[in-house]
């Protein structure tokens, strides 16, 4: 809940759903003044940083821009300031999104102003469009604000889906000029331009890449992070600053480890889920797989295991393997066990040689192999 600016101020805590519908929320919100790329069409939140920074109203009381940005945006003839409000006063305020496709999500917390540390007033308007499905900083700010809305109208080829009909089927970069034109036609475009900056491209196809939230499997590293920091202090690093600073600092900020990858080649994640109910099974060995499915193989690649199914024990459904494979660094971290087929064989041999007395590798492995070695050993044995 919060205060939404219409022709006057309305306290949502005093309204029921019928009142909100009657007021027409979604048509008379605050209007942000600029947007970034395809995020304009996926936008569900606005973010600002400076709680004390003044934001000016221009062209009527429902438009806002950081006051210090006015002369940069309108260097020749700055518009008249109607009123000002601090960033703190704008937090929680509702706004009119550039496109109305997800306006129903307002009832779930969308289309409000939230705080975000990454926002600056060095460019733009000081109010940043955010789309939690397409940026890590956006997603973290969205979680910290306690909002449960996540819209995703972009497919795995970075093309808009039918949820945004004006640009459906277009790659997000190809859609940019269309979105600009649509905003201009509606009379809500204040300024558009091109900014040159670094951007990721696929090294195989030279295609522009975007961040995109997808369902993933994680190792709960945050649950064992403190113990990993403690165990790292028992490791003799040469030079010592690599362990205490480079690796140590990395461990202190370690987050849950996304172990799944959407590829063909790789170690298959040995998890089967029911296609009807919530039953989930993590298969621990070839023997266990055979006991459940009647199928035995030593080839554990995706194209061999994906067709393997069996009847769910909890309902009438069918158990099917999840489609993802493991991150290759998960394989690397499993090396001490996998190389001797532990725990199925060579138990005494493994225990004599684990943990290793000496490891030599490149500096880059402090956040690669060394990291996953410590995750696996802490998670399994500690």
N, C-alpha and C positions, 0 to 999 in steps of 0.2 A: 504494500500500500504506500501511498505518498500523495503529494499534491500535484495535480495536473492543471496546466494553464489553459483555460478556454478564454472566453471574453472576460472572465473573472477567475478567481481561484476556487477550486472545488476539492474538498477533502474526501478522498475515496473511502476512508474508513466509515463515513456516514452514509454511504450509498449501498443499495443492494444491486443485484444484476439487472433488474428491470430499470432502475434509475440510470445505470450506466448505459444501457442500450438506448434509452430515451435521449440521453445527452449526446449520443452519436460519437462516442469515443472512437478515434481512428480517422476522424475528419477534421478535428480542430485541435491537434496537438501542437507543441512547439515544433519548429522546423529547423533541422540542422542546415548549415549553409554549404557544405562541400561533401564530396564522397571520394572513395578510393576504388578504382578499377571495378571488378565484378562484385566486390563486397556490397556495393550499393543495392544490388538486387536481392542479396541474401541477408541483408542487415536485420538484426533483431534487437540490438542495443546500441546506445551511444556511450562514449566514455570520455572522461576528463580527468586531469590530474590535480591541478592547483585548486584546492578547496577555497583559498582566499582570493584567487585571481578573479578580477571583474570580467563579466561577460555582458556585452552590450546588446540591446534590442535595436534592430534596424528595420526599416520598411514596415513598421507595425510591430505590435508587442509580441508576436509569436515567432520571431526570428532571432537567433543568437549567434554571436561570434565573440571570441576572446578580444577584449578591448585593444590589446596591444597589436592585434593582427589587422586592424582596420586600415591603417595607412599603407600596409604592404599589399593588401588586396585591392584597395581603391586609392592608388597613389596620386591621381590627378584631382579627383573630386570626392573626398570621403563623404559618405552619407550622414545624415543627422542621427545622433543617438537619441532614441526615444526614452530608454531607461536602462539601468544596469542591475545585475544581480551577481552575487558571488558564486563560485563553483559549488560551495557547500549548499547554497540555496537551490541549486539546480539538481542536486542528487535526488533520485527518486521521481523526478518530474517526467511525465509522459511526453511523447512527441509523435508527430505524424511521419511515418516511414515514407521513403521515396516511392515505394511500390506497395500496394495493399494486399499482396497475395497471402501473407501470413498474419493478417490483422487479428484473427481469432485468438492468436497466441498472447494477445495483450492480457487476457484473463489469467494467463499462467505466468505473468511476470515480464513478458517481452516489451520492447519499445519504451524503455525507461533509461534515464541517465545513471550510469554507475561510475565508481572511481576506478582508475587504472594507472599504475605508476609509469607505464611506458609512453603515455601521452605527453606531448610537448606543445608549446605555443610558438615554436620556431617557424612553423609553416602551417598551411591549412587554416582551419578556423578555431583550433583549440578544442573542438568537439570531434571525436573520431568515430566513424561508423565501425562497428565490430560485428563479426560473424563467427561465433564460437566454433563452427565446424571447419573453419579454414585458417586457423592460426593458433599457435600454442599460447601466445600471450593473451589472445582473445578468450581462449577456452579457460585459462586459469582465472582470469578476471570474472568470467561468467560463473565459475564454480564458487569463487570467493563471495560473490554477490548472492549465492544461494538460489540461483534461478535454474529451473529444470527444463528449459526450452532448448531444443536443438533442431534446427531445420537444415536440410541438406538437399538442395535442388540441383546438385551437380553430380554427374555420374563418374565412373572410374576412368573415362577418357577425357575428363575435364570439360564436358559439354553440359549445357543446361538441360534439365529435364522439362517435362510438360508442366511442372509446377510454376515455371516462369514462362508462360506461353509466348510472350513477346520475343524471346530469344531462344526458344526451345530448339535443341539440336545444334546450336552454335557453340564452338569452343569459347571459353571464357574471354580469351584475348580478342577473338573475332567479334565478340558481343560488345566490347567497349564502345565503339562509335555508335552502335544502335542504342545503347543505354543513354549515352549523352544526348542523342537526338530526341529520345522519348522524354527526357527531363526538360529539354529545351522546349519541346512542343507543349508541355504542360505548364510552361511559364514558371518553373521553380528552379531553373539552373542559374546560379549567380556567376560562376566562373568555371571554365574548363581549360586544361592545359596538359602538357606532356612533361614528365620528370624523368631524367636519365638516372638510372640506378642499377646496382647489381641485382640479378635475378637468376634463379636456377633454370637450367635447361637439361633435357635428357641427353646424355653423352652419346647415345646410339642414334637417335632420330633428330636431334637438335630441336625438339619440341619444348615449348615453355611448360614448366611444371608449377603446380600449386600445392600448398599444404591442404590436406583433407583428413578429417577425422574418420577413422574406420574402426570397426570392432576388432579388438586385438586380445590376445592372451598375454597375461602379465605374471611375472614372479614378484611376490610381495616383498621387495627389497626394503621398503621403509620399515617393515616389521623387524628386520635383522640389522638395520643400518648401524645402530649404536654398538652392537656386538662386532660388526665388521671393523668399525673404527678402533675398537679395543684390540682386536686381533692383529690389526695392521701395526700396532705399536710393538708387537713381538717379532716382527719381521726385520731382519738386518738388511737395510737398503744401502746400496753403493751406487752413486753418492747418496748420502742420507737425506738431502733436501728433496729428492724425488719422492721418497716415502712420506716425509713429514709435511711437505707443501703440495707438490703437484698431485700425488695420489691421495694424500690425507685430506686435502681440501675437497677433492672430487668426492670422496666417500662421505664427508660430512653433509654434502648437499645431494647425495644419491636419492633418486626417485625410483619408483617401481619400474621394473625392466620389461619392456615389451618384447616378448620372445617369438611372436608369430610373424610370418612373412607370407605374402600372397604370391607365391612363385610355384613353378613346377618342380624343379630340382631342389632337393634339400631333405633333411631328416624329417619324416612325417611326425606331426604331433599325434601321440597315441591316445587320443581322446575320441570316444564315440558318444554321440548324443541321440536320444530318441526323437524321431520326427513327429511325434504326437504329444508326448508329455515332457517333463523336465528331467527325466532320468539321464544321468551322465556317468560314464565309466572311463577311468584312465587305466589302460591296459599296461601292465608292468613287465611283460615278457612274451616271447613267442609261444611258450607253453600256455600262458594264460589266454592268449588270443585263440589258440587252437581249442582250448576247453570251452570257450564261449561261442566260437563261430564254426568249429569243425574244419577250419582251414589253417594249413601250416605252410610257412614259407621262410626262407632266409633272406629274401629280397624285400626290404622294407621301404622301397620307394613308393611314391604317391600313386603311380598308375597301377601298382600291384595291390595296395591296401585299400584304395578308395572303393572298389567294388565289394569289399568284404563287409557283410552285414549279418545281423542275427536278430531274433525276436526280442523285444523289450520285455524284461521280467516284471515291469510295473504296470504295463498296459498292453494293448493290442498293436502298438506301433513297432517300428523297425529301428534298430540302432545303426547309425551311419557315422562314418568318420568325419570329423570337422575338416574343412578343405585346406587349412593352412599348413605350412611347414615351419620348422624351427629356424630361428636366426642362426647363422653359421657360427657366431661367437658363443652360442650355447653349446654347440659341438666342441669348440675349442676348450671351453671351461670344463667339459666332461672328459677331456683327454686322460687324466690320471686313472680314471675308472674304466673307460672304454678300451684303452690299449691292452688291458689284461683281462677284459671281459668280466670285471668285477660288478656285482657281487655273485655272479653265477659260477665263476671259476677263479682259481688263483688267489683265494682270500689271504693266505699267509704271505704270499709274494707281495701282494698289494700292501699289506700292513707293514711289511719291512721297509718299503720304499716310499711311504706316504706319511707326512708331507715331504716333498723334495727338499734335499739339503742345499741345492744350488740351481738357480735359473738365470740364464743370460738371454736378454732380448733387447730390442730397440726401445727407445724412449716412448715411442707412440703406443707401445703395448701396455703402458701403465693404465690407459683407459680402454684397452681392448682385452687382450688375453689375461693379463694380471687381474683385471677387474672381475671377469667372469669366473676365473679360478677361485677367487675369494668368495664370490656369491655362492658358487656351488658347494664349496667345502663348508662354509658357514651354515648354509641351509640344510645340508645333509647330515653333518656330523655334530654340530654344536647344539 
